[in-house]
Amino acid sequence: MSSSRGSPLGFLTSGISAIVLLSAAVAILVGSLASPPPFFMLGFEVVIALACVFGVLVGIGRFGSGPAIALACVAGTIGIGSLLGYLGAGRRLGGVDLTPFLFGRGAAAGAIAMIAAVIVLKRDARRSVPSLVRGLAFAAALAGFLAAAYWIRPQVFAYGPLAKAAMVIVSGIVGLGLLAAAVHYTIKAFEHGKFSNDAVRM
């Protein structure tokens, strides 16, 4: 079993988790002093703090048999807990707008989720990376196709109902095809890592 201790991903994981843990401690302190205290938010901050403790432990090499799934849970807890706490506090705490705080938490959750994805993909990078590149290429093609279709929509619709129906049908078929390909190759990329014999390496 390989440990993540001393690895760049391990340091990054521990660092981000520790920063969010510190922010949760500050939020709990400030919230406890508010009048009235935002109990709903405080409850979520406690859960986020506990999740970050697990994040730090994963970063220093604990839970080596499943670091990716552990970090996915940590990221989800930070993201969802922060959003619900933000709404529960009425978007403000002590007269301070919590929106930048929420965006910062979202960035942290996204970074931890990306680390979890990298952990899985690097287990069998020779097969995972090409599949992911294909998935991203089809996703980019889908975005480009939809943007082009939206751009030319007024000109095509001007030719009448038949042209409008034809464009909708063709756009739907092509769009669904590109979406299916993007999803297929992206899932395939993660499946290679999932079934790799090196499933414990962070």
N, C-alpha and C positions, 0 to 999 in steps of 0.2 A: 504494500500500500504506500503510495507516494503522498508526502505531506506538502501542503502549500507554504509551509514555514519558509520565510525568506524570499519567496517568489514575488515578482512585481505585482501580479494579480492579488496575491495575499496582502501585500502592503497597501495596495489601493483599496481593497475591500475593507481592511481594518481602519484605514484613514477616513473613508467616507462614512462608515458606520459610527466611528467615534465622534465625528463632527455632528452627525444627526443626533446621536445620543446626548451630546452637550446641548444642542438646541432644544431637545426635549426637556432636559433638566431646567434650562432657563425658562421655557414656556410653562412648566409646572410651577416654578417659583413665582413667576409674574402672575400667572393665573390664580394661584392661591392667595395672593395679596389683593386681587381685584375685588370689587364690591358691586354686585354679587359675583362670586367665583363662577367661571364657566365650567360647571362640573362635567358636562358632556365632553367638552374639549379635553379637560384634564384626564378623563378616563382613557381617551384615545392616545394621549401623550404618554401615559404610563405603558400602554401596550406597545407603542412605537419604541420607547426606551428599552423594553425587554427584547423586542425584535433586534434592535441594534446591538445588544449584548451578544446575541447569537451571531450577528454579522461579524463582530470583532473576533469571536471564537472561530468562526469559519476561516477568517483571514489569517489567523495564527496557526492554522493546521488542524483544528478539531473538525469532527464530522467529515473526515476524509472520504468516506464511502459515498457521500451524496452532496458535495458542496454546491452543485448547480441548483438542485431542487431547493436546498436550504436558502440559497441567496434569492431564488425566485420568490419564496415565501416572505423573506425579509423585505424585498422590493415592493411586493404587493401590500404588505402591512404598512410600510411607510407611505406609499402613494395614497391608498384608500383611507387609511387612518388620518392622514393630514387633511385630505379633502373633507371628510366628515367632521373632523374637529374644527376646521375653518368655518364650515357652515353652521356648526353647533354654537360657535362663539359669535355668530352674527358678523363674520368677516373682519371683526376688529377685536383688539385686546388692549385694555387700558388706553383707549383712544388712538391706538396705532393700527393702521391698515395692515392686515395680515396677508394681503395678496402677494407681495414680494416673497414673504416667508413661504407661502404655498408653492410658488414657482421654484424656489430653491429646493424645497423638499421633493418636488416633482423631478427636478434635475438629478437629485441624489438617487431617487428610486430608479430613474431611467438608467443611470450609470451602473447601479448594482445589477439591474436586469441585464444590461449589456455584458457585464462581467460573467454572469451566469451563462449567457449565450456563448461567449467566447470559450468558457470552460468546456462546454459540450462540443463545440465545433472543432476545437483543437485536438480532441481525442483521436480523430481520424481526418486530419486536415486535408490529406491528399484527395479524399472523396467529398468531404463536406464543403470545402471552400468552392470548388467548381459548381456544385449544386446550388449553393447560396448565390453565387454570381449570376447563374442562369435565372434564379428566382427574382433577384433584384433587377436584372435586365428586362424580364417580362413585366415586372411592376412598373419600371420606367416607361416601357412601351405602352402600357395601359394608361398611365398618366398622360403621356404625350398624345395618344389617340383620343382620349376624352377631351383634352384641351382643344385639339384640332376640331373635333366634332362640335364642340360648343362654339368655337369661333366661326365655323361656316354655317351653323344652324340657321341664322336668319336668311341667308341667301338661298339655302335649300328649301326652307319652308315657304319661301315666296312663290315657289312653283306649284303650290297647291297641296291638297290632302294626300294624294298618292305619293308625292315626293317626300312629304313629312312622314308618312307611314313607312316608306322604304328606308328612310334614314334611321328611324327608330329601330326597325327590325335588324338592319345591318349593324348598327352600332351596338345593339344588344348582343347579337351573336359574336361579333368580334371582341367586344368588351368582356363577355363571360369567358370566351376562350383564353384571352390573355390573363384574366384573373385566375382561372383554373390552373394555367401553366405556372403562374407566379406562386400560387399556394402549394402546388405539387412539388416544385423544386425546393422551395423553402422548407417544407416539412421533411422532404427527403434528406436535406442537408443535416437536419438535427437528428434524423433517424440513424444516420451513419455514426454519429457520436454516441447515440444512446446505446447501440449494440456493440460498440468497440470494446475490446478486451482491456483497454486502458481506461476503464470507466471511473477510476478513483483519482486520476491525476488532475490537479488543479493548475 
